[in-house]
Amino acid sequence: MPISIPNLKLKTLLDIFIGVIRADFASKVALNLESESWLYRVFHGVKYGSFDYYQQAIEIIINRNDNNVKKLNIRNGFSLVDKPNAPTIHINIPSEQQKGANAIGMNLDTNEFYVNSDDETQFNEKYARYFEGQYEFIVTSPNFDEVELIYRFLQALFIGGTDTINENFDGTFSFSGKQIIVNPELVPTPLFIKVWCVTIQQKIDVPELPIAEYLGNADFDSYFVDDTLYDDGAIGEDEL
């Protein structure tokens, strides 16, 4: 199996969640059952002054298409260069930390195998480590009410999609959130930011390095330079 990249999996899950909500809304409206749609049950009746969360959710999540300059954007990484005036969800990884110790042979798995070019079965030794990462869904917009709505939309999506998240990640996960105050001297354009955080413990599997195939018993007197193997003594200051 290839390496698991949690932020890409979360981006895919978010795209799926939003796609499901759009399909559900269209289906229920077509059947004259709008009040049974997920979006209606989450936001209908929520208002702040003249800002109607349900009507704005329909506008932002459902109605705005590719031709609308204020269409909701979802991107990997944080950047305000593209479409700074459009509401955007930036998926960011501020930190990942290994859980558990490192030791010789720890979490070694030899269950996987493959058949090489000579039709011989080769066991593929793999190592695994668990990492706990906090993945941020940073919501930005020059409109605070839009930011608040999208933040609460993310909160509802991930709570409602808990079972799906469980099926796609190996470890435990939890949710949190925060608001960021922008320094107007650094970002002169009015900008509001709230962050929905998903903390996930994820197992990362990778194949063992083929050191024995090229260096025998990993003799560090041998070393590579420009893909050429040298075995003429220890690596000294001249080589470093």
Order of alpha helices (4+ residues) and beta strands (2+ residues): alpha-alpha-beta-beta-alpha-beta-beta-beta-beta-beta-beta-alpha-alpha-beta-beta-alpha-beta-beta
